[in-house]
């Protein structure tokens, strides 16, 4: 069995930071939408929504990058599907 490539922690953390940023931008956008409606929401609720969106964004980023790296390092060919281009070229021949 071939040795597996180690996980790159810096790329995983970067993906988590990008996910956090996306979650924060979504929370800010929702805050802008809610503040322009007649509904009254407490600042504590906004802070909680912000923390939840940032946390889930970070979790999604960390998870996606970790799974991507694990799939690349897996020696099983089932984890390495060919692209659609190579399939269509192969089917034409």
MILUM-17148 format. One record per residue (C-alpha): residue in three letters; x, y, z; residue number from 1. Coordinates in pm, 1 decimal. Last residue first. Layout:
<pts>
{type: ALA	X: X	Y: Y	Z: Z	seq: NUM}
...
</pts>
This chain:
<pts>
{type: UNK	X: -1340.1	Y: 703.7	Z: -3020.0	seq: 93}
{type: UNK	X: -1635.4	Y: 929.2	Z: -2939.6	seq: 92}
{type: UNK	X: -1693.9	Y: 769.7	Z: -2596.5	seq: 91}
{type: UNK	X: -1333.1	Y: 830.6	Z: -2490.3	seq: 90}
{type: UNK	X: -1356.2	Y: 1196.8	Z: -2583.1	seq: 89}
{type: UNK	X: -1684.4	Y: 1233.0	Z: -2389.6	seq: 88}
{type: UNK	X: -1539.2	Y: 1061.3	Z: -2084.4	seq: 87}
{type: UNK	X: -1218.7	Y: 1267.2	Z: -2094.9	seq: 86}
{type: UNK	X: -1419.0	Y: 1586.8	Z: -2108.7	seq: 85}
{type: UNK	X: -1654.0	Y: 1482.7	Z: -1828.6	seq: 84}
{type: UNK	X: -1360.6	Y: 1443.4	Z: -1593.0	seq: 83}
{type: UNK	X: -1244.1	Y: 1103.9	Z: -1479.0	seq: 82}
{type: UNK	X: -1345.1	Y: 987.5	Z: -1135.5	seq: 81}
{type: UNK	X: -1068.8	Y: 959.9	Z: -875.7	seq: 80}
{type: UNK	X: -1229.7	Y: 817.9	Z: -562.9	seq: 79}
{type: UNK	X: -1322.9	Y: 495.5	Z: -742.3	seq: 78}
{type: UNK	X: -955.3	Y: 457.2	Z: -833.2	seq: 77}
{type: UNK	X: -869.8	Y: 362.4	Z: -470.2	seq: 76}
{type: UNK	X: -532.7	Y: 515.3	Z: -375.1	seq: 75}
{type: UNK	X: -688.6	Y: 776.5	Z: -145.0	seq: 74}
{type: UNK	X: -474.5	Y: 1091.9	Z: -116.7	seq: 73}
{type: UNK	X: -693.7	Y: 1300.5	Z: -344.7	seq: 72}
{type: UNK	X: -1010.9	Y: 1190.3	Z: -165.3	seq: 71}
{type: UNK	X: -861.8	Y: 1278.9	Z: 173.4	seq: 70}
{type: UNK	X: -762.0	Y: 1623.4	Z: 48.7	seq: 69}
{type: UNK	X: -1110.8	Y: 1695.0	Z: -82.4	seq: 68}
{type: UNK	X: -1271.1	Y: 1563.4	Z: 237.5	seq: 67}
{type: UNK	X: -1053.1	Y: 1796.5	Z: 446.5	seq: 66}
{type: UNK	X: -1122.6	Y: 2093.7	Z: 219.2	seq: 65}
{type: UNK	X: -1499.2	Y: 2044.2	Z: 232.9	seq: 64}
{type: UNK	X: -1508.3	Y: 1988.0	Z: 607.6	seq: 63}
{type: UNK	X: -1298.8	Y: 2291.0	Z: 699.8	seq: 62}
{type: UNK	X: -1501.3	Y: 2517.9	Z: 472.6	seq: 61}
{type: UNK	X: -1833.8	Y: 2384.5	Z: 598.7	seq: 60}
{type: UNK	X: -1727.1	Y: 2420.3	Z: 962.6	seq: 59}
{type: UNK	X: -1608.1	Y: 2775.7	Z: 904.8	seq: 58}
{type: UNK	X: -1935.8	Y: 2869.4	Z: 736.3	seq: 57}
{type: UNK	X: -2130.9	Y: 2700.4	Z: 1015.9	seq: 56}
{type: UNK	X: -1943.7	Y: 2899.6	Z: 1277.3	seq: 55}
{type: UNK	X: -1971.8	Y: 3229.9	Z: 1092.8	seq: 54}
{type: UNK	X: -2345.4	Y: 3181.0	Z: 1037.9	seq: 53}
{type: UNK	X: -2402.2	Y: 3084.7	Z: 1402.0	seq: 52}
{type: UNK	X: -2191.8	Y: 3371.0	Z: 1540.1	seq: 51}
{type: UNK	X: -2371.1	Y: 3628.1	Z: 1323.7	seq: 50}
{type: UNK	X: -2712.2	Y: 3485.2	Z: 1413.6	seq: 49}
{type: UNK	X: -2622.3	Y: 3508.6	Z: 1784.1	seq: 48}
{type: UNK	X: -2503.5	Y: 3866.2	Z: 1745.0	seq: 47}
{type: UNK	X: -2825.7	Y: 3955.6	Z: 1563.8	seq: 46}
{type: UNK	X: -3030.0	Y: 3793.0	Z: 1840.1	seq: 45}
{type: UNK	X: -2840.2	Y: 3991.2	Z: 2103.2	seq: 44}
{type: UNK	X: -2907.9	Y: 4310.3	Z: 1907.9	seq: 43}
{type: UNK	X: -3282.9	Y: 4250.2	Z: 1956.4	seq: 42}
{type: UNK	X: -3509.6	Y: 4209.4	Z: 1656.3	seq: 41}
{type: UNK	X: -3797.0	Y: 4443.9	Z: 1575.3	seq: 40}
{type: UNK	X: -3988.3	Y: 4357.2	Z: 1258.2	seq: 39}
{type: UNK	X: -4088.6	Y: 4651.9	Z: 1037.7	seq: 38}
{type: UNK	X: -3840.4	Y: 4550.5	Z: 768.3	seq: 37}
{type: UNK	X: -3527.0	Y: 4735.7	Z: 663.3	seq: 36}
{type: UNK	X: -3327.6	Y: 4606.0	Z: 960.6	seq: 35}
{type: UNK	X: -3408.4	Y: 4248.6	Z: 854.7	seq: 34}
{type: UNK	X: -3257.7	Y: 4285.6	Z: 508.1	seq: 33}
{type: UNK	X: -2942.5	Y: 4454.8	Z: 634.7	seq: 32}
{type: UNK	X: -2895.1	Y: 4186.0	Z: 901.2	seq: 31}
{type: UNK	X: -2945.0	Y: 3918.8	Z: 634.5	seq: 30}
{type: UNK	X: -2663.7	Y: 4074.0	Z: 430.9	seq: 29}
{type: UNK	X: -2440.5	Y: 4097.6	Z: 737.4	seq: 28}
{type: UNK	X: -2505.6	Y: 3730.5	Z: 819.5	seq: 27}
{type: UNK	X: -2429.7	Y: 3626.7	Z: 460.0	seq: 26}
{type: UNK	X: -2106.3	Y: 3825.6	Z: 468.8	seq: 25}
{type: UNK	X: -2011.8	Y: 3661.0	Z: 797.9	seq: 24}
{type: UNK	X: -2082.2	Y: 3313.4	Z: 661.3	seq: 23}
{type: UNK	X: -1871.6	Y: 3384.1	Z: 354.5	seq: 22}
{type: UNK	X: -1589.1	Y: 3514.3	Z: 570.1	seq: 21}
{type: UNK	X: -1608.0	Y: 3213.0	Z: 799.9	seq: 20}
{type: UNK	X: -1600.1	Y: 2982.7	Z: 498.6	seq: 19}
{type: UNK	X: -1289.7	Y: 3162.5	Z: 371.1	seq: 18}
{type: UNK	X: -1131.6	Y: 3125.9	Z: 713.8	seq: 17}
{type: UNK	X: -1213.5	Y: 2755.4	Z: 722.4	seq: 16}
{type: UNK	X: -1067.7	Y: 2710.0	Z: 373.0	seq: 15}
{type: UNK	X: -751.4	Y: 2884.3	Z: 492.2	seq: 14}
{type: UNK	X: -740.3	Y: 2653.6	Z: 793.9	seq: 13}
{type: UNK	X: -764.7	Y: 2347.6	Z: 568.6	seq: 12}
{type: UNK	X: -496.7	Y: 2485.6	Z: 336.5	seq: 11}
{type: UNK	X: -267.5	Y: 2545.8	Z: 635.1	seq: 10}
{type: UNK	X: -332.2	Y: 2197.9	Z: 769.1	seq: 9}
{type: UNK	X: -212.6	Y: 2017.7	Z: 460.4	seq: 8}
{type: UNK	X: -307.7	Y: 1656.8	Z: 518.7	seq: 7}
{type: UNK	X: -23.0	Y: 1411.5	Z: 484.2	seq: 6}
{type: UNK	X: 19.6	Y: 1218.1	Z: 161.0	seq: 5}
{type: UNK	X: -61.4	Y: 852.5	Z: 207.0	seq: 4}
{type: UNK	X: 207.8	Y: 589.6	Z: 177.3	seq: 3}
{type: UNK	X: 140.6	Y: 339.2	Z: -99.6	seq: 2}
{type: UNK	X: 0.0	Y: 0.0	Z: 0.0	seq: 1}
</pts>
